[in-house]
Amino acid sequence: MRVCRSTEALGLQESVPQLRLLVSPRGLLRLIAHLLALACLVLDELVRAWRIQLAAWTTGARLRFWPAVRLNLYGEAASTLTPNRLGGEAARFVGLTEAGMRPVGALVALGVEVAAEWPVFAIMAVGLAVHYVPDWKDEAQRWLRHHLAADLVLIEVIVLAALIVIYLVQRWVKVGTFRHRVRRQWRVALAHVRRAPWWVMALNVVLTAVSLVSRALILPALAVGITPRPRFATMLFGALAMLAAPLVVPLPSGGGGIEVAFLSGFAGDFGHRQVWMLVWWRVYSAILLTILGVYLMVRALGIKAARQLVTIGWRRTPAPRAPGGDEY
């Protein structure tokens, strides 16, 4: 009787038990999945902000939290829209100088971050190789037994030729191709990176690993409540590999290769939800941060500067010259 009176007082026609059934268990699980995915994304951004704050501290500068988050969003947008993520570091460099850091200090901070990233990338590459090629030793022995020595000699010659080309490029490239001030700033930055305390580098490595794993966990989070669901390891390692793909694939954001790999089941088979899982995973792992980063860049730096940052690495069309104009 009390329940009926309370619902009548609220102006509701259904009883409280009927109202509870309006939110189905499946819908509640999907809501939890999206909240978990959003939490993973927020954790990634928090850790990345702490990481650049720690790197800036090694230069003697103090970087506040919101500028750290903002410059990372700059980098996320520029990385997604440029080939091989070329615009990411340039956009974050602009964000550091916008936050009041000197150019040399900004280079040092970025250098500390990059130095902390490569050990994590190396460990991740080894983990992916072990996961996807568990019997690599047997395959290598079988390949060596079935190939002639001439094939191995050819491979060695190709590797040697590549090393010679690299040496010649480094030996005979003109020093004047780089401005003296830029080369000097990079030398100062590298010197500061070498002098960074070991515990700073170690903590930065840990933060980098947490950032990568939290971004990869978005896909398993989105799979909460889905049955049948792929194995957790398949989703995690597949997401890690696809997140690292833009570093290798020259086109922006994987250039469609990530979508093809996902739809082919590289990160697991989600059945009839495969397309929607791809859409939601791309929204949380790339699209959302890219839109927010572009908006902040346009608002803070202007449309012209934002356009320059998100077009780094693209071939520019030369401006037409006036008829009869002199060429300088």
Sequence and secondary structure as in RCSB ss.txt:
>XXXX:A:sequence
MRVCRSTEALGLQESVPQLRLLVSPRGLLRLIAHLLALACLVLDELVRAWRIQLAAWTTGARLRFWPAVRLNLYG
EAASTLTPNRLGGEAARFVGLTEAGMRPVGALVALGVEVAAEWPVFAIMAVGLAVHYVPDWKDEAQRWLRHHLAA
DLVLIEVIVLAALIVIYLVQRWVKVGTFRHRVRRQWRVALAHVRRAPWWVMALNVVLTAVSLVSRALILPALAVG
ITPRPRFATMLFGALAMLAAPLVVPLPSGGGGIEVAFLSGFAGDFGHRQVWMLVWWRVYSAILLTILGVYLMVRA
LGIKAARQLVTIGWRRTPAPRAPGGDEY
>XXXX:A:secstr
 HHHHHHHHTT SS HHHHHTTS HHHHHHHHHHHHHHHHHHHHHHHHHHHHHHHHHTTT    HHHHHHHHHHH
HHHHHHSGGGTHHHHHHHHHHHHTT  HHHHHHHHHHHHHHHHHHHHHHHHHHHHHH TTHHHHHHHHHHHS HH
HHHHHHHHHHHHHHHHHHHHHHS GGGS HHHHHHHHHHHHHHHTS HHHHHHHHHHHHHHHHHHHTHHHHHTTT
 SS   HHHHHHHHHHHHHGGGTSSSGGGTTHHHHHHHTTTT   GGGHHHHHHHHHIIIIIHHHHHHHHHHHHH
H HHHHHHHHTTTS        TT    
